[in-house]
Every structure is written in C-alpha cells, then in structure tokens.
Amino acid sequence: MNPLITKNKPVIKFLAIFLFSYVLLSLLYYLFLNSTNGLDFLTESVSKQTINLLNLIGYETNSITNSTNDFINLYVRGKNIAGISEGCNAISIMILFIAFIFSFTKKIKSTILFALLGLVIIHVINIVRIVILVVCLFHYPEYSEPLHNYIFPAMIYGVVFILWMIWVNSFQKIKK
C-alpha cells in the first residue's frame, strides 16, 4: 500500500465517512423537502415553538404563512418582525453535526446517544436563538443585517463546534 495512504489512513477514513454521511443525509433531506407542498412540518414546528416561547416571555406573537408558502411571518405586538423559512429549522446544521459525529464513531450506542443529545441541544439553542433574534429585531430593527447574518449564525455554529470538541475529547480519553 502507498506509504502516504497508510500514514494518513485515519484522516482518509474520517473524510470518507464524513463526506458519505453528509452527502447521504443532505440528499435525503433534499428529497424530503421536494416531497412537501409549501413549508415542511419541521419549519412549521420551529415556528410554533418560537411563537410559544415569545408569548411565554411576554412578546405577544402570532404568525401568518405568506401567500407563496415560502416562509411564516412573525408578528410581535402587531408588527411584522421576521420570517421563518426552511433555513431557520437548523436541519442542515444538524446534518453537518451528525456527519462529523459518525466520522468519529466509538461504540455505536455512545455515538447514537451523543448524536441524539446533540440534536436536542442544537434544536433548543436554535429556538432560543430565533427568539432572541426576534426580540432584538423588535427593539433594534436597524441592526437586522449584522444580527441575522453574523451574530446569530455564530451562536449556533459555536454550539455545534463546542459539541464537536466535547465529542473529540471524549474520543481521545477512550484511546488513552
């Protein structure tokens, strides 16, 4: 066998598993999205949970699905503040997270448990992230671009990165 391949076998294995699982999960999600008319139930669920949390913390919120069924408009105290679309449900981030976790598989049981725990954490953080974003947009609409495009994506990607580091560190402890 080529010495370069032998030397880098763990890296090649990681990349192969990561790419295969990422492409497979992304393809399955793409097929799921194409099988739905209008918004998918995952995005609708994120919208409902966001509205419930906003109402719980005192921001009277309701929603209207736009006429093209591409997104759900959120109205806080009667004011159109934001729209929740497919990209807001964090499924693509969850796919990235899962692909990475399965690329560093330990025992299948611990991998599945950590993956499920991570998905729950990502989902909860995503809802909280959207709620905080909506509250910020309600009070400071002039900062919508940096809040939506930079600060709040960094929040969810930061959580995913921390989860990855926890997983990799626990993986290293088992090897020792």
C-alpha positions in Angstrom: 0.0 0.0 0.0 1.2 3.5 -0.7 3.0 4.8 2.4 1.2 8.2 2.1 -2.2 6.5 2.3 -1.0 4.2 5.2 0.3 7.2 7.1 -2.9 9.2 6.6 -5.4 6.3 6.9 -7.3 7.8 9.9 -7.7 11.1 8.1 -8.8 9.4 4.9 -11.3 7.3 6.8 -12.6 10.3 8.7 -13.0 12.3 5.4 -14.7 9.3 3.6 -17.2 8.7 6.3 -17.9 12.4 6.8 -18.4 13.1 3.1 -20.5 9.9 2.5 -22.8 10.6 5.5 -23.1 14.3 4.8 -24.0 13.8 1.1 -26.4 10.9 2.0 -28.2 12.9 4.8 -28.3 16.0 2.6 -29.7 14.1 -0.3 -32.4 12.5 2.0 -33.3 16.0 3.3 -33.5 17.4 -0.2 -35.8 14.6 -1.2 -37.9 15.2 1.9 -38.2 18.9 1.1 -39.2 18.2 -2.5 -41.9 15.8 -1.4 -43.7 18.5 0.6 -46.0 21.2 -0.7 -45.3 24.5 0.9 -43.4 24.6 4.2 -42.3 21.4 5.7 -43.6 20.3 9.1 -40.1 20.8 10.7 -40.1 24.5 9.8 -43.7 24.9 11.0 -42.8 23.2 14.3 -39.8 25.6 14.8 -42.1 28.5 14.1 -44.8 27.3 16.6 -42.2 26.7 19.3 -40.7 30.1 18.7 -44.1 31.8 18.9 -44.9 29.9 22.1 -41.7 30.9 23.8 -42.1 34.5 22.7 -45.6 34.6 24.1 -44.3 33.0 27.3 -41.8 35.7 27.8 -44.3 38.5 27.2 -43.9 39.3 23.5 -47.4 38.8 22.1 -46.7 37.0 18.9 -48.7 35.4 16.1 -47.9 34.3 12.6 -49.2 34.3 9.1 -47.9 32.0 6.4 -47.0 34.1 3.4 -49.0 33.6 0.1 -46.3 31.7 -1.6 -45.9 29.3 1.4 -42.1 30.0 1.4 -42.0 31.3 5.0 -44.0 32.2 8.0 -44.2 35.9 9.0 -43.9 36.6 12.7 -45.9 39.5 14.1 -44.8 40.8 17.5 -47.4 43.1 19.1 -49.0 43.5 15.6 -45.7 44.4 13.9 -44.2 42.2 11.2 -40.7 41.5 12.6 -39.3 38.4 10.9 -39.9 35.5 8.6 -39.1 31.9 9.4 -38.2 29.8 6.4 -36.7 26.3 5.8 -33.2 27.5 6.6 -34.3 28.5 10.1 -35.1 25.0 11.2 -31.3 24.1 11.6 -31.7 20.8 9.9 -28.7 21.5 7.6 -26.6 22.3 10.7 -27.8 19.1 12.3 -26.8 17.1 9.2 -23.3 18.6 9.5 -23.2 17.8 13.2 -24.3 14.2 12.6 -21.8 13.6 9.8 -19.0 14.7 12.0 -20.1 12.6 15.0 -20.4 9.5 12.9 -17.0 10.1 11.4 -15.6 9.7 14.9 -17.7 6.7 15.8 -16.7 5.0 19.0 -19.2 2.4 20.2 -22.4 2.7 18.3 -24.5 3.1 21.4 -22.5 6.0 22.8 -22.4 7.6 19.3 -26.1 7.4 18.9 -26.7 8.7 22.4 -24.4 11.7 21.9 -25.9 12.4 18.5 -29.4 12.4 19.9 -28.4 14.6 22.8 -26.6 16.9 20.4 -29.6 17.2 18.2 -31.8 18.1 21.1 -29.3 20.7 22.3 -29.0 22.2 18.8 -32.8 22.3 18.4 -33.3 24.1 21.8 -30.4 26.5 21.1 -31.9 27.2 17.7 -35.3 28.1 19.1 -33.7 30.3 21.8 -31.5 31.9 19.1 -34.5 32.7 17.0 -36.4 34.1 20.0 -33.5 36.3 21.0 -33.1 37.5 17.4 -36.8 38.4 17.1 -36.7 40.3 20.4 -33.5 42.1 19.2 -35.2 42.9 15.8 -38.3 44.2 17.6 -36.3 46.6 19.6 -33.4 47.3 17.2 -34.5 46.8 13.6 -31.7 49.0 12.3 -29.2 46.2 13.3 -31.1 43.4 11.4 -28.3 42.6 8.9 -25.4 42.0 11.3 -27.7 40.3 13.8 -29.3 37.9 11.3 -26.3 37.4 9.1 -23.4 37.2 11.5 -24.1 37.3 15.3 -26.8 34.7 15.5 -25.4 32.2 13.0 -22.2 32.4 15.0 -24.2 31.4 18.1 -25.5 28.1 16.6 -22.3 27.2 14.9 -20.4 28.0 18.1 -22.6 25.5 20.0 -22.0 22.8 17.3 -18.3 23.5 17.5 -18.4 23.0 21.3 -20.3 19.8 20.9 -17.7 18.6 18.4 -14.9 19.4 20.8 -16.6 17.5 23.6 -17.1 14.5 21.3 -13.5 14.6 20.1 -12.1 15.0 23.6 -14.2 12.1 24.9 -13.0 10.1 22.0 -9.3 10.8 22.9 -9.9 9.8 26.5 -11.1 6.4 25.5 -8.0 5.8 23.4 -5.8 6.7 26.4 
